[in-house]
């Protein structure tokens, strides 16, 4: 596994990281998520599955793990695994996020799975919760899905509290979502508190269907921020499941994958890894076999012909995010 440093933070990270969104809760919007969990949502079974995937990731050299307060019991599962395996803080870089509260009550058919709230009170509560579970292992804390519309980047009380957490030793970042990721990121780059930039890491969606944030992410990396890419597989649309993807796009994906002797998921991840402005791309695998398949992206012989062939399948950002909003929790 190739290692790098996360922007100017100095945090050691592997090029492929593991996100726990699909492992920490029964319901998620990834295509086929219910099947990945064998529809077994028993708490002990979910912890055991998380342990298995984390063990496989650790054995493969994965050294960045990403969680969030809204990922059900992801932080608890991760904390239990860290204790059982006696993983010391310096051996693994861990990030988490605040701003959404999990509300599904461990149900897949919940009317509402999470509530977004970027208030100071939510930050105070969730930061204490994350520190309570992860302790010294918590290295990076991010605003979850910051948008211009949420107003979080204009909330001075929140920004100053994040700066205090920075001064206490946490690296502060933000994750992005929606068709205006680039606008949000450029606004965040201008924020300074206490004479220093507040954000040292950005986590954004970039994939071959939704590459619109690429130029802004390149700018952020040039400014010294660490760049983490999420949803490289478009919540399963860029796998052999390819749900919601039209036949012509699927045919193009299959053809390029054949040329590079890889699977569609490996192709999609390799497309991210090919960019020099990316530090980490997240695997969202909920099964060991899927994680191992994702790891194969590190060996894909990416070339300019593949990049050119896939450029034509990009969707307008509004259309991509509308399709994402229609994915069913399962």
ABEGO torsion letter per residue (X at the ends): XBBBBBEAAGBBBBABBBBAAAAABABBABBGAAAAAGGBABAAAAAAAAAAAAAAAAAAGBABBBBBAAAEAAAAAAAAAAAAAGBBAAABBBBBBBGBBBAAGGBAABABABBBBABAAAAAAAAAAAAAAAEAABABBBBBGBBAAAGAAABAAAAAAAAAAAAAGBBBBBBBBEAAAAAAAAAAAABBBGGBBABABBBBBBBAABAAAAAAAAAAAAAGBBBBBBGAAGGGABBAAGBGBBAAAAAAAAAAAAAAGBBAAAAAAAAAAABAABABBBBABABAAAAAAAAAAAABBBBAAAAAAAAAABBBAAAAAAAAAABBBX
